[in-house]
Amino acid sequence: MKTQRRWSITTRITLFTGVVATLLSGLLAATVMIAIHRYVTADLLGELSADGGRVAHQVEHNKVVMPLVEHKDRNLQIVDSTRKVVASSPQLQGKPVMAGFTPDHRNISTAVVCGGVFPSGECNLVVAQSAYRTGDDWVVYSSSPEVPLYVDPWLSGTVIGVAALMAVAITTIGHRIVTESLRPVNAVREELDKITETCPDRRVPLPPSQDEIHDLAASVNRTLARLEAAMKQQRHFTSDASHELRTPLAAIRAEVEDALHAPEETSVPTLGNTVLSSVGRLEAIVGDLLTIARLEAGREVEREPIDLAEFVISECERRPKPNKRFEYSLEPGVVVTGDRFQLSRLLTNLIDNAERHAASTIAFHVRQAPSPKRDAQRFPYGIAMLEVADDGPGIDPDKRELVFQRFTRLDTARDRDAGGTGLGLPIARQIAEAHHGSLQIEDSPHGTRFVLRLPLC
């Protein structure tokens, strides 16, 4: 089945401009012709009135001069009080009165008369004027063929030709303007066609004009920059994930190969315990990757009211007996809405991180704070703050954001044997952002202090 090719924007706008220009030019031509027609008609009526007035003056003074008119298209009749034609121009000799109306109270009247004493199909402008002769009211009629709407063929042809040229000129100018205006768009499109995943660093050209197309190109470049950053992050993440998964797989392979080459030097329980350790690490990495995938899918989180003080106590009590001391400073009545399971994962990740690096103590603080003006829309009812602080070595200020990058380890203290996958803190931040909050590392007298901010309900 054939499908009609969609007309381009240039074609559509050019056609629209042409139609509008044609209509406007035609309207202008019609207006000009109507104005000229009215002007010529008024001028003709003035001439007829002047001719009739001259003859009426002659009638009143009994000094009628023949011929009554000299113009071949003009006709004139003198009619006495009995409606008898006394004198007329040569074309109306022997013919009755050209019109049946008489002058009004102003002693002059005009009308259009068709047929009668005039040729068939011809209409004439007739002017009737009073003339007083020997105490009687005589009438002087003067006439001329009515001015046609086109006034004159040469004049109408000129006006129509000028209107057509104007329509063509406007259409051409419109086409040029659209073509020039869309030239940057075509350049942007051509450059976008050349941008692929192998060259994401290319950008579309910015037109010199500071208009909407310039803003569009700037937005496209910002989008390309974000896509490039996302692609780099994805490649980096894939590389890191592959490396992290390869390590326990290599350990499992090495243990199994050693057992196969020297079965007498190992036992099934020893081999199983060694392999299970690596399998546990694989499970942890895969589980964290699945969690990240679910969070990045943007699914709406479950919403239920949660008292943060009670939540912290219950989560800490569910953990195995810690080897660090827990301290609490919990303000009651700090309630947020969120997914209890996800917030539990967030707090668990923070506690696991603190236990790995704390010297002896982990402190929990829950309180509420007013919203700053810049965050009034984000936190309309105030801020619920949960802090988890340890007394470990701490993190340098310039490296605090690095710990929220996936598979990031700042030093040898954060090696694979420490039990982390390098995904716990990134997951914790994603959960915070999914709840319209934030998770940051802030200044502390000693150790590291994680601060979670969530909207109060």
C-alpha positions, -999 to 999 in steps of 0.1 A, spaced: 0 0 0 15 33 -10 19 60 16 20 96 6 53 112 16 48 138 43 53 173 31 82 191 46 78 220 69 93 243 43 68 232 17 39 235 41 49 270 53 56 281 17 22 269 6 5 286 36 24 318 28 14 316 -8 -23 311 -1 -24 338 25 -4 362 3 -27 354 -26 -58 361 -5 -44 393 10 -32 405 -24 -66 397 -39 -83 415 -11 -60 445 -15 -67 445 -53 -104 443 -48 -102 471 -22 -82 493 -45 -106 487 -75 -137 494 -53 -121 526 -41 -112 537 -76 -147 527 -89 -163 548 -62 -139 577 -69 -146 576 -107 -183 572 -101 -184 602 -78 -163 622 -103 -187 612 -131 -218 623 -110 -200 656 -104 -195 661 -141 -231 652 -149 -244 675 -123 -222 703 -137 -235 697 -173 -271 696 -161 -267 726 -139 -252 746 -169 -282 737 -191 -307 744 -163 -292 778 -160 -296 783 -197 -332 772 -195 -340 796 -167 -326 825 -187 -341 813 -221 -307 810 -236 -303 773 -245 -272 767 -266 -271 737 -289 -256 712 -288 -265 705 -252 -234 683 -247 -203 677 -266 -192 644 -250 -203 614 -271 -211 593 -241 -232 620 -224 -269 624 -230 -291 654 -219 -328 661 -221 -349 692 -212 -384 683 -201 -412 709 -195 -438 708 -168 -461 686 -189 -433 659 -192 -427 668 -228 -392 666 -241 -383 701 -253 -348 694 -263 -323 666 -262 -288 655 -272 -285 639 -307 -285 603 -295 -319 608 -278 -336 628 -306 -373 617 -309 -372 595 -278 -393 598 -246 -381 610 -212 -351 590 -201 -362 586 -165 -394 588 -145 -381 603 -113 -380 641 -106 -357 662 -85 -362 660 -47 -364 689 -23 -328 697 -30 -337 703 -66 -314 674 -77 -317 636 -77 -296 607 -90 -305 572 -100 -293 543 -122 -316 536 -151 -313 504 -172 -330 500 -206 -358 523 -218 -343 549 -241 -309 534 -235 -295 504 -254 -306 470 -241 -285 457 -213 -269 491 -206 -273 510 -174 -268 547 -171 -263 571 -143 -290 598 -145 -290 631 -127 -323 652 -126 -322 689 -118 -349 715 -116 -351 746 -138 -377 773 -133 -392 786 -166 -421 811 -168 -433 800 -134 -433 763 -142 -409 736 -130 -389 721 -158 -365 692 -155 -331 688 -170 -318 652 -172 -282 644 -178 -268 608 -181 -238 587 -189 -231 550 -190 -225 535 -155 -188 530 -146 -180 492 -148 -166 475 -117 -132 471 -135 -133 508 -144 -109 503 -172 -93 471 -187 -58 486 -185 -63 498 -150 -78 465 -137 -50 445 -155 -24 467 -139 -39 463 -104 -43 425 -108 -8 422 -122 7 442 -93 -13 420 -68 0 388 -85 35 401 -84 31 410 -47 18 375 -39 47 359 -57 72 382 -40 57 375 -5 57 338 -12 93 339 -24 104 359 6 85 335 30 102 306 13 136 322 17 130 331 54 118 295 62 147 280 43 172 302 61 155 297 95 155 259 91 191 257 78 205 254 114 178 227 121 190 207 91 226 211 103 216 199 138 198 169 122 227 160 100 251 161 129 228 140 150 227 114 123 265 112 125 265 108 163 266 72 173 276 52 203 311 51 189 314 90 189 292 103 217 315 133 223 304 151 192 280 180 195 256 198 172 265 232 159 251 262 176 236 288 153 249 324 157 214 338 163 201 339 199 167 325 191 146 293 198 167 272 174 198 282 192 181 272 225 171 239 209 207 232 198 220 241 233 194 217 248 204 190 224 241 194 234 232 193 271 213 161 265 241 146 245 265 155 273 243 138 298 240 108 275 277 106 271 282 108 308 256 81 313 273 59 287 307 64 303 293 56 337 275 25 322 307 13 306 327 19 338 300 2 358 300 -28 334 338 -30 336 338 -28 374 310 -53 377 328 -77 354 360 -74 374 342 -78 407 324 -110 395 355 -123 379 374 -123 412 352 -148 432 348 -169 400 386 -171 396 389 -180 433 363 -208 429 381 -221 398 415 -221 415 402 -240 445 384 -266 423 415 -270 401 437 -275 431 414 -301 445 413 -319 412 451 -319 409 458 -329 445 427 -345 459 446 -361 488 456 -326 501 420 -314 506 386 -326 517 350 -319 506 342 -298 537 374 -277 533 367 -272 496 330 -265 502 337 -239 529 362 -221 506 339 -222 476 309 -211 497 328 -180 507 332 -170 471 297 -180 462 284 -158 491 303 -129 476 288 -136 442 254 -136 457 260 -103 475 272 -87 443 244 -100 421 218 -91 448 232 -55 449 231 -53 411 195 -64 410 187 -38 437 203 -11 417 184 -22 385 151 -21 404 159 14 418 169 27 384 137 14 369 120 43 387 92 22 403 71 41 427 80 32 463 55 19 488 43 46 512 36 41 549 42 63 579 74 54 597 86 68 631 123 71 626 132 67 663 112 34 666 125 23 632 162 28 642 157 9 675 139 -20 658 165 -23 630 194 -23 655 178 -49 677 172 -72 648 209 -73 640 233 -100 654 251 -89 686 274 -61 673 310 -59 682 307 -21 684 288 0 710 256 17 698 247 51 712 213 67 706 200 103 706 165 99 691 139 126 691 104 110 692 76 119 668 98 123 637 76 106 611 82 101 574 64 82 547 83 56 527 90 20 519 100 2 551 119 -25 533 140 0 513 147 22 542 157 -9 562 182 -17 534 195 19 535 200 18 573 216 -17 572 241 -5 546 250 25 567 254 3 598 275 -23 579 298 5 567 301 20 601 308 -14 618 337 -20 593 354 13 601 344 23 636 370 20 664 345 13 691 313 33 689 285 40 664 261 69 672 225 73 659 208 107 660 172 114 649 158 149 649 137 172 628 147 206 613 129 234 595 131 236 557 154 262 542 137 286 518 155 270 488 141 236 496 106 247 507 90 228 478 111 196 484 105 196 522 71 214 526 66 202 562 102 202 574 131 178 573 135 145 591 172 139 598 189 105 606 226 105 613 249 75 616 283 84 629 313 63 637 346 70 655 368 55 628 395 72 607 370 93 587 371 103 551 388 134 536 363 161 524 375 159 488 368 121 487 334 120 504 315 119 471 337 91 458 323 66 483 289 69 466 303 57 433 298 21 425 326 -4 434 347 25 449 372 17 476 393 45 490 421 24 506 433 -10 516 411 -9 546 381 -12 522 394 -44 504 373 -74 495 382 -92 526 364 -65 546 331 -79 534 318 -50 513 308 -51 476 314 -15 469 276 -10 462 261 -5 496 265 33 498 255 39 462 223 18 469 217 38 501 219 71 482 196 58 455 170 48 481 172 82 497 167 100 464 138 76 455 121 89 487 127 126 476 155 129 502 193 130 502 223 112 518 256 129 524 287 128 544 291 159 566 317 172 589 323 155 622 348 160 651 360 125 645 352 96 622 325 97 595 290 111 598 264 101 573 233 124 573 200 112 557 174 139 551 138 129 543 106 150 540 85 151 572 49 141 568 
